[in-house]
Amino acid sequence: MGRTPGVLGRTHRPVRRIGRRRARIARICTAGTIGNRGTVRRSPRWLPGRAPTAARPDRRSGRGGTRPDRPSACGPRTADCRTSVRAVRPVHDPRTRGPQVGHKVAGFGRPVEQRVLSVGEFVAACHRLLDGYIGDVWVEGEISNLKIAASGHAYFSLVGPGRQGTAAVDVVLWRSTVARLGVPLANGRQVRVFGRPGIYEKSGRFQLYGQRVREAGVGDRLEALAALRRRLEKDGLLDAARKRPLPRFPRCVGVVTSKRGAALRDIVAVIGARCPRPILVAHARVQGDDAASELRRALARIVREPDVDVVILGRGGGSMEDLWAFNDEALARAIAASPVPVVSAVGHEVDVTAADWVADVRAATPSQAAELVVPDRRDLLERIDGWARRLAAVAMRLVSDRGIRLRELEHRLARHGHRLGHLERRRLEDLATRLERLRPARRVAAARAAFDRIRGRLREAARHRLREADDRLRRDEARLQRIATRLSQPARRRLAAATAALEALDPHGVLARGYAIVLGPDGRAITDAANLRSGDELDLRFHRGRATAEVVRTSPAGEPSDEVP
């Protein structure tokens, strides 16, 4: 066995065999770093659960086999879990107190207050620290966010359960490693990756540099997605005959997405540039635990709008976890039951969700969905111009053809006209004569004359009848007048007598002869002077007008008074 890198990248010789002490040191090294005098300086909590490393050949046997399993701090060894045992010699630094480990690494052999590390030195030190602590390891998880670069390298994330719910680690496979893989890489596939952890210096990102990949079974999400597809196919929701065509000129375009996402801005920009149409937006979250229910409610609201002719459902690109809300079964069935066509625009071309399966049209991106739902006015104008040019060409061709035909007929007519002219002329004259006799104007004139005669006779008969009725009316009026005069004379005499009697009894008639009506303070007529007292105000009513008087004195009924003139 050759040299083995230490904790901080220094090269040390392997621990010599010293009997029981060697076994004790090996057990300690699997759990932490050895300091001076065999003391353990650190013991990472995550070491007992780390993945296995590659088995090393047994140099003592001289064969390529592996050493027999021995107990370690990680628990009993198995075929899939062999821990590399590395020992670190303690190094004493005279400038500091106590033992130091890997003092030649920049900054780790001096006091913190005297040595400042650059970013590159710090990242490199951390990288060597991870390499020394963990080394080669198997990591199992579900592939997500797979990207194959143009250079041939593969980049993806391994997702699995963690202490806070979900844990993920970035994985890099170089082109040479991808070329010799026996397992096809795909999102949702459960795999085991063998590699060495490290830190990418340019971004400081922790990642696993993979060397081998083994299939560990289909991922739970991929299996659930496959089961969902089978159910949708069984219900006929994936049939091509069910898909509806998009309207050519929609009155209003509905959009179900996040109002803060870039997808909405792309859709608005593309529709405004191609053919501006009214856009109705139903906001919903597009990722997270409640995103699927919000998308369903937003879709239900927007399809109830009477002017919406087509709906775009989508969002921008993202990982499989970000797009998982669009794999909801209830959302897929709501899309299939939509009364208007739905265009699915989720993620990018490589991202396929359940919403894409059941939608009437699938678009690779939100921008392409906007291009599908509205026509390009420039294309329309070009097509109209093309039709106008074709119509003008057809019209010119028809005019030319008719002109040629007309000239041919003129030539034939000139040739045969002198022979047929006489017969045609006579025929035309006969037709003109018949037409003159049957001309509608003559028939109308005759009918009008008959009508005038009948109207004159009717007028004369009406005048005669009116004169007779007028004479009878005058005679009846004179007779009625005589009868009325004879019958009304007794009544007139009685009326005159009653009128005279009424005028004699009318108090106003008495007032007209110079008398007045005296009303007391209570508004009653005064007939006895004894009812008055000095100072009372009296209301005097005359034939014309009224006056107010004050009582100065009163006289009894027996006393003489001034006679009435």
NUTI-302609 format. One record per residue (C-alpha): residue in three letters; x, y, z; residue number from 1. Coordinates in steps of 0.2 Angstrom, whole numbers, always signed. Example, Ala and Ser with C-alpha at 12.3 -4.5 7.8 and 13.67 -1.06 7.14 Angstrom:
code,xx,yy,zz,pos
ALA,+62,-22,+39,1
SER,+68,-5,+36,2
END
This chain:
code,xx,yy,zz,pos
MET,+0,+0,+0,1
GLY,+7,+17,-5,2
ARG,+7,+34,+2,3
THR,-10,+40,+9,4
PRO,-15,+58,+10,5
GLY,-17,+65,+27,6
VAL,-31,+76,+34,7
LEU,-25,+92,+27,8
GLY,-16,+86,+12,9
ARG,+1,+81,+19,10
THR,+8,+64,+14,11
HIS,+11,+52,+29,12
ARG,+17,+34,+30,13
PRO,+4,+21,+35,14
VAL,+3,+16,+53,15
ARG,+15,+2,+56,16
ARG,+10,-14,+63,17
ILE,+13,-14,+82,18
GLY,+1,-27,+88,19
ARG,-14,-22,+99,20
ARG,-8,-3,+99,21
ARG,-11,-3,+80,22
ALA,-28,-10,+81,23
ARG,-32,+4,+95,24
ILE,-25,+18,+84,25
ALA,-35,+11,+68,26
ARG,-51,+12,+78,27
ILE,-47,+30,+84,28
CYS,-43,+35,+66,29
THR,-59,+30,+59,30
ALA,-68,+42,+72,31
GLY,-57,+57,+72,32
THR,-39,+64,+70,33
ILE,-25,+59,+81,34
GLY,-16,+73,+90,35
ASN,+0,+72,+101,36
ARG,+2,+57,+112,37
GLY,-13,+48,+104,38
THR,-26,+60,+109,39
VAL,-41,+63,+97,40
ARG,-43,+81,+92,41
ARG,-59,+80,+83,42
SER,-73,+67,+80,43
PRO,-85,+72,+66,44
ARG,-103,+67,+70,45
TRP,-107,+62,+53,46
LEU,-93,+49,+50,47
PRO,-102,+34,+57,48
GLY,-115,+36,+44,49
ARG,-104,+39,+29,50
ALA,-105,+29,+13,51
PRO,-93,+15,+9,52
THR,-76,+17,+0,53
ALA,-68,+6,-12,54
ALA,-60,-10,-6,55
ARG,-41,-10,-6,56
PRO,-30,-24,-11,57
ASP,-22,-35,+2,58
ARG,-3,-32,+0,59
ARG,+1,-45,+13,60
SER,-7,-59,+2,61
GLY,+0,-52,-14,62
ARG,-16,-54,-23,63
GLY,-29,-42,-29,64
GLY,-42,-47,-16,65
THR,-48,-38,-1,66
ARG,-44,-39,+17,67
PRO,-56,-48,+29,68
ASP,-69,-37,+37,69
ARG,-64,-30,+54,70
PRO,-75,-21,+66,71
SER,-73,-2,+66,72
ALA,-81,+14,+73,73
CYS,-94,+14,+59,74
GLY,-100,-3,+65,75
PRO,-98,-20,+57,76
ARG,-91,-20,+40,77
THR,-101,-27,+25,78
ALA,-97,-30,+7,79
ASP,-104,-12,+3,80
CYS,-96,-3,+18,81
ARG,-77,-3,+19,82
THR,-69,+11,+28,83
SER,-52,+17,+23,84
VAL,-41,+19,+39,85
ARG,-29,+33,+38,86
ALA,-17,+39,+52,87
VAL,-9,+56,+54,88
ARG,+7,+59,+63,89
PRO,+7,+73,+75,90
VAL,+17,+87,+70,91
HIS,+24,+99,+83,92
ASP,+25,+118,+78,93
PRO,+38,+127,+90,94
ARG,+29,+143,+86,95
THR,+12,+138,+94,96
ARG,+8,+129,+109,97
GLY,+3,+111,+108,98
PRO,+3,+99,+93,99
GLN,-2,+105,+76,100
VAL,-9,+95,+61,101
GLY,-3,+99,+44,102
HIS,+7,+114,+48,103
LYS,+13,+117,+30,104
VAL,-4,+121,+24,105
ALA,-5,+140,+22,106
GLY,-11,+148,+38,107
PHE,-14,+133,+48,108
GLY,+3,+133,+57,109
ARG,+2,+151,+63,110
PRO,-10,+160,+76,111
VAL,-26,+166,+69,112
GLU,-22,+184,+73,113
GLN,-6,+184,+64,114
ARG,-11,+175,+48,115
VAL,-25,+180,+36,116
LEU,-30,+167,+22,117
SER,-35,+173,+5,118
VAL,-51,+166,-2,119
GLY,-41,+154,-13,120
GLU,-31,+147,+1,121
PHE,-46,+145,+12,122
VAL,-56,+136,-1,123
ALA,-41,+125,-5,124
ALA,-38,+121,+13,125
CYS,-56,+116,+15,126
HIS,-55,+105,-1,127
ARG,-40,+96,+6,128
LEU,-49,+94,+23,129
LEU,-64,+86,+15,130
ASP,-53,+75,+5,131
GLY,-44,+69,+20,132
TYR,-59,+66,+31,133
ILE,-71,+58,+19,134
GLY,-61,+52,+4,135
ASP,-70,+41,-9,136
VAL,-88,+37,-4,137
TRP,-104,+30,-11,138
VAL,-119,+42,-11,139
GLU,-137,+36,-15,140
GLY,-151,+48,-21,141
GLU,-163,+53,-34,142
ILE,-156,+62,-50,143
SER,-163,+79,-52,144
ASN,-159,+94,-63,145
LEU,-149,+84,-75,146
LYS,-139,+94,-88,147
ILE,-127,+87,-101,148
ALA,-115,+101,-107,149
ALA,-109,+103,-125,150
SER,-92,+98,-118,151
GLY,-99,+81,-113,152
HIS,-98,+83,-94,153
ALA,-114,+79,-84,154
TYR,-121,+90,-70,155
PHE,-135,+85,-59,156
SER,-141,+85,-41,157
LEU,-144,+70,-30,158
VAL,-159,+72,-19,159
GLY,-164,+62,-4,160
PRO,-171,+63,+14,161
GLY,-162,+74,+26,162
ARG,-163,+80,+44,163
GLN,-174,+95,+38,164
GLY,-184,+85,+26,165
THR,-175,+85,+10,166
ALA,-156,+85,+7,167
ALA,-147,+88,-10,168
VAL,-129,+88,-16,169
ASP,-122,+93,-33,170
VAL,-113,+80,-43,171
VAL,-101,+82,-58,172
LEU,-96,+68,-70,173
TRP,-82,+72,-82,174
ARG,-84,+67,-100,175
SER,-73,+52,-99,176
THR,-84,+46,-84,177
VAL,-100,+49,-94,178
ALA,-93,+39,-109,179
ARG,-90,+23,-99,180
LEU,-106,+23,-89,181
GLY,-117,+8,-90,182
VAL,-132,+17,-82,183
PRO,-142,+30,-93,184
LEU,-144,+46,-83,185
ALA,-162,+53,-82,186
ASN,-171,+64,-70,187
GLY,-180,+54,-56,188
ARG,-169,+39,-57,189
GLN,-162,+32,-41,190
VAL,-144,+29,-42,191
ARG,-128,+27,-32,192
VAL,-113,+38,-36,193
PHE,-95,+34,-31,194
GLY,-84,+49,-30,195
ARG,-74,+61,-19,196
PRO,-81,+76,-12,197
GLY,-73,+93,-15,198
ILE,-76,+112,-16,199
TYR,-76,+121,-33,200
GLU,-64,+135,-31,201
LYS,-72,+148,-42,202
SER,-89,+148,-34,203
GLY,-85,+140,-17,204
ARG,-99,+127,-20,205
PHE,-98,+110,-12,206
GLN,-100,+95,-24,207
LEU,-96,+77,-27,208
TYR,-84,+72,-41,209
GLY,-92,+56,-47,210
GLN,-82,+41,-54,211
ARG,-94,+27,-56,212
VAL,-113,+26,-56,213
ARG,-124,+11,-52,214
GLU,-143,+10,-53,215
ALA,-152,+9,-37,216
GLY,-170,+8,-44,217
VAL,-182,+20,-51,218
GLY,-185,+35,-40,219
ASP,-201,+37,-31,220
ARG,-207,+53,-40,221
LEU,-203,+45,-57,222
GLU,-213,+29,-52,223
ALA,-227,+40,-46,224
LEU,-227,+50,-62,225
ALA,-227,+34,-73,226
ALA,-242,+28,-63,227
LEU,-251,+44,-66,228
ARG,-248,+43,-84,229
ARG,-256,+25,-84,230
ARG,-271,+31,-75,231
LEU,-273,+46,-87,232
GLU,-271,+35,-102,233
LYS,-284,+23,-95,234
ASP,-297,+37,-94,235
GLY,-293,+43,-112,236
LEU,-286,+60,-107,237
LEU,-271,+57,-118,238
ASP,-280,+53,-134,239
ALA,-275,+65,-148,240
ALA,-293,+65,-154,241
ARG,-298,+74,-138,242
LYS,-286,+88,-141,243
ARG,-295,+104,-147,244
PRO,-288,+116,-160,245
LEU,-283,+134,-154,246
PRO,-294,+148,-160,247
ARG,-287,+158,-174,248
PHE,-291,+175,-167,249
PRO,-295,+174,-148,250
ARG,-305,+188,-140,251
CYS,-295,+187,-124,252
VAL,-280,+176,-118,253
GLY,-281,+169,-101,254
VAL,-264,+166,-92,255
VAL,-262,+156,-76,256
THR,-245,+159,-68,257
SER,-236,+169,-55,258
LYS,-238,+188,-57,259
ARG,-220,+190,-51,260
GLY,-212,+177,-63,261
ALA,-203,+180,-79,262
ALA,-215,+169,-89,263
LEU,-229,+182,-87,264
ARG,-217,+196,-94,265
ASP,-212,+185,-108,266
ILE,-230,+181,-113,267
VAL,-236,+199,-112,268
ALA,-221,+205,-122,269
VAL,-223,+192,-136,270
ILE,-242,+195,-137,271
GLY,-239,+214,-138,272
ALA,-226,+212,-152,273
ARG,-236,+199,-162,274
CYS,-254,+204,-161,275
PRO,-260,+214,-146,276
ARG,-275,+206,-138,277
PRO,-283,+208,-120,278
ILE,-274,+197,-107,279
LEU,-283,+191,-91,280
VAL,-270,+185,-78,281
ALA,-275,+173,-64,282
HIS,-261,+173,-51,283
ALA,-256,+157,-43,284
ARG,-240,+151,-35,285
VAL,-230,+139,-47,286
GLN,-220,+130,-35,287
GLY,-221,+124,-17,288
ASP,-233,+113,-7,289
ASP,-249,+123,-11,290
ALA,-245,+127,-29,291
ALA,-255,+113,-36,292
SER,-271,+119,-27,293
GLU,-269,+137,-31,294
LEU,-266,+133,-50,295
ARG,-282,+123,-50,296
ARG,-292,+137,-42,297
ALA,-285,+150,-53,298
LEU,-289,+139,-69,299
ALA,-307,+137,-62,300
ARG,-309,+156,-60,301
ILE,-302,+160,-77,302
VAL,-312,+148,-88,303
ARG,-328,+155,-81,304
GLU,-324,+172,-89,305
PRO,-335,+173,-105,306
ASP,-322,+182,-116,307
VAL,-308,+170,-113,308
ASP,-305,+159,-128,309
VAL,-289,+151,-124,310
VAL,-279,+149,-108,311
ILE,-260,+148,-106,312
LEU,-254,+138,-90,313
GLY,-236,+138,-86,314
ARG,-220,+145,-78,315
GLY,-202,+147,-82,316
GLY,-189,+133,-81,317
GLY,-183,+125,-65,318
SER,-178,+109,-57,319
MET,-190,+94,-56,320
GLU,-194,+99,-38,321
ASP,-199,+116,-44,322
LEU,-210,+109,-58,323
TRP,-218,+95,-48,324
ALA,-234,+105,-45,325
PHE,-238,+103,-63,326
ASN,-238,+84,-61,327
ASP,-253,+85,-49,328
GLU,-267,+73,-54,329
ALA,-281,+84,-50,330
LEU,-273,+99,-60,331
ALA,-271,+87,-75,332
ARG,-290,+82,-74,333
ALA,-295,+100,-72,334
ILE,-285,+105,-88,335
ALA,-294,+91,-97,336
ALA,-311,+96,-91,337
SER,-308,+115,-96,338
PRO,-321,+121,-108,339
VAL,-308,+131,-118,340
PRO,-292,+125,-125,341
VAL,-277,+125,-114,342
VAL,-259,+128,-119,343
SER,-246,+120,-107,344
ALA,-230,+130,-106,345
VAL,-220,+123,-91,346
GLY,-201,+125,-91,347
HIS,-191,+121,-106,348
GLU,-191,+109,-120,349
VAL,-183,+95,-110,350
ASP,-196,+97,-95,351
VAL,-211,+87,-98,352
THR,-225,+86,-85,353
ALA,-243,+79,-83,354
ALA,-250,+96,-88,355
ASP,-241,+94,-105,356
TRP,-249,+77,-107,357
VAL,-267,+82,-105,358
ALA,-266,+100,-112,359
ASP,-273,+103,-130,360
VAL,-256,+110,-135,361
ARG,-239,+109,-127,362
ALA,-227,+123,-129,363
ALA,-208,+122,-126,364
THR,-208,+139,-117,365
PRO,-220,+152,-111,366
SER,-214,+163,-126,367
GLN,-218,+149,-138,368
ALA,-235,+148,-130,369
ALA,-239,+166,-133,370
GLU,-233,+164,-151,371
LEU,-246,+149,-153,372
VAL,-261,+158,-146,373
VAL,-260,+174,-156,374
PRO,-256,+176,-175,375
ASP,-242,+187,-180,376
ARG,-249,+203,-188,377
ARG,-234,+204,-199,378
ASP,-237,+187,-206,379
LEU,-256,+192,-208,380
LEU,-251,+208,-217,381
GLU,-239,+198,-229,382
ARG,-253,+185,-232,383
ILE,-265,+199,-236,384
ASP,-253,+207,-248,385
GLY,-250,+190,-256,386
TRP,-268,+188,-258,387
ALA,-270,+205,-265,388
ARG,-256,+202,-278,389
ARG,-263,+185,-283,390
LEU,-281,+193,-284,391
ALA,-274,+207,-295,392
ALA,-265,+194,-306,393
VAL,-280,+184,-308,394
ALA,-291,+199,-312,395
MET,-278,+204,-325,396
ARG,-278,+187,-333,397
LEU,-297,+186,-333,398
VAL,-298,+203,-341,399
SER,-285,+198,-354,400
ASP,-294,+182,-358,401
ARG,-311,+191,-359,402
GLY,-303,+204,-371,403
ILE,-296,+190,-382,404
ARG,-313,+182,-382,405
LEU,-322,+198,-386,406
ARG,-311,+202,-401,407
GLU,-314,+184,-407,408
LEU,-333,+187,-406,409
GLU,-331,+204,-414,410
HIS,-322,+196,-429,411
ARG,-335,+182,-431,412
LEU,-349,+195,-429,413
ALA,-341,+205,-443,414
ARG,-340,+190,-454,415
HIS,-358,+184,-452,416
GLY,-366,+200,-447,417
HIS,-371,+205,-465,418
ARG,-380,+188,-467,419
LEU,-389,+187,-451,420
GLY,-392,+206,-449,421
HIS,-408,+207,-460,422
LEU,-416,+192,-451,423
GLU,-411,+199,-434,424
ARG,-417,+216,-438,425
ARG,-435,+210,-443,426
ARG,-435,+200,-428,427
LEU,-431,+215,-417,428
GLU,-444,+225,-426,429
ASP,-457,+212,-422,430
LEU,-452,+211,-404,431
ALA,-452,+230,-403,432
THR,-470,+230,-409,433
ARG,-475,+217,-397,434
LEU,-466,+225,-383,435
GLU,-475,+242,-387,436
ARG,-492,+233,-385,437
LEU,-487,+225,-369,438
ARG,-477,+239,-362,439
PRO,-482,+241,-344,440
ALA,-483,+260,-346,441
ARG,-498,+259,-357,442
ARG,-507,+247,-346,443
VAL,-504,+258,-331,444
ALA,-511,+273,-341,445
ALA,-527,+263,-345,446
ALA,-529,+258,-327,447
ARG,-526,+276,-321,448
ALA,-540,+283,-333,449
ALA,-552,+270,-327,450
PHE,-548,+274,-309,451
ASP,-551,+293,-313,452
ARG,-568,+289,-320,453
ILE,-573,+279,-305,454
ARG,-567,+292,-293,455
GLY,-577,+306,-302,456
ARG,-592,+296,-300,457
LEU,-589,+292,-282,458
ARG,-586,+311,-278,459
GLU,-603,+316,-287,460
ALA,-613,+303,-278,461
ALA,-605,+308,-261,462
ARG,-609,+327,-264,463
HIS,-627,+323,-268,464
ARG,-629,+312,-252,465
LEU,-621,+326,-242,466
ARG,-633,+339,-248,467
GLU,-648,+329,-244,468
ALA,-641,+325,-227,469
ASP,-638,+344,-224,470
ASP,-656,+349,-228,471
ARG,-663,+336,-217,472
LEU,-652,+342,-203,473
ARG,-657,+360,-205,474
ARG,-676,+355,-204,475
ASP,-673,+344,-189,476
GLU,-664,+358,-180,477
ALA,-678,+371,-183,478
ARG,-691,+359,-177,479
LEU,-681,+355,-161,480
GLN,-679,+373,-157,481
ARG,-697,+377,-158,482
ILE,-701,+362,-147,483
ALA,-688,+368,-134,484
THR,-695,+385,-134,485
ARG,-712,+379,-131,486
LEU,-707,+367,-117,487
SER,-695,+379,-108,488
GLN,-706,+394,-106,489
PRO,-715,+388,-89,490
ALA,-698,+384,-82,491
ARG,-691,+401,-86,492
ARG,-705,+409,-77,493
ARG,-703,+399,-62,494
LEU,-684,+402,-62,495
ALA,-687,+421,-63,496
ALA,-699,+421,-48,497
ALA,-686,+410,-38,498
THR,-672,+422,-43,499
ALA,-682,+437,-37,500
ALA,-686,+429,-20,501
LEU,-668,+424,-18,502
GLU,-662,+441,-21,503
ALA,-674,+448,-8,504
LEU,-668,+436,+5,505
ASP,-650,+438,+0,506
PRO,-640,+448,+15,507
HIS,-629,+455,+2,508
GLY,-643,+463,-6,509
VAL,-647,+471,+11,510
LEU,-629,+477,+12,511
ALA,-631,+485,-5,512
ARG,-644,+496,+2,513
GLY,-632,+503,+15,514
TYR,-633,+491,+29,515
ALA,-618,+482,+37,516
ILE,-615,+466,+47,517
VAL,-608,+468,+64,518
LEU,-597,+454,+71,519
GLY,-591,+453,+88,520
PRO,-573,+448,+95,521
ASP,-579,+430,+94,522
GLY,-584,+432,+76,523
ARG,-602,+430,+79,524
ALA,-615,+443,+72,525
ILE,-620,+455,+86,526
THR,-639,+457,+87,527
ASP,-640,+465,+105,528
ALA,-630,+480,+111,529
ALA,-631,+473,+129,530
ASN,-618,+460,+123,531
LEU,-605,+473,+120,532
ARG,-594,+482,+132,533
SER,-584,+498,+130,534
GLY,-567,+495,+121,535
ASP,-573,+479,+112,536
GLU,-567,+479,+94,537
LEU,-580,+475,+81,538
ASP,-578,+469,+63,539
LEU,-590,+478,+51,540
ARG,-594,+470,+34,541
PHE,-601,+481,+20,542
HIS,-607,+478,+3,543
ARG,-589,+482,-3,544
GLY,-575,+479,+10,545
ARG,-574,+478,+28,546
ALA,-569,+489,+43,547
THR,-564,+488,+62,548
ALA,-573,+498,+75,549
GLU,-571,+501,+94,550
VAL,-586,+502,+106,551
VAL,-586,+518,+115,552
ARG,-603,+516,+124,553
THR,-618,+506,+123,554
SER,-637,+510,+126,555
PRO,-650,+499,+133,556
ALA,-664,+493,+122,557
GLY,-677,+505,+129,558
GLU,-667,+521,+127,559
PRO,-670,+532,+113,560
SER,-657,+531,+99,561
ASP,-654,+539,+83,562
GLU,-666,+534,+69,563
VAL,-660,+525,+55,564
PRO,-660,+537,+40,565
END
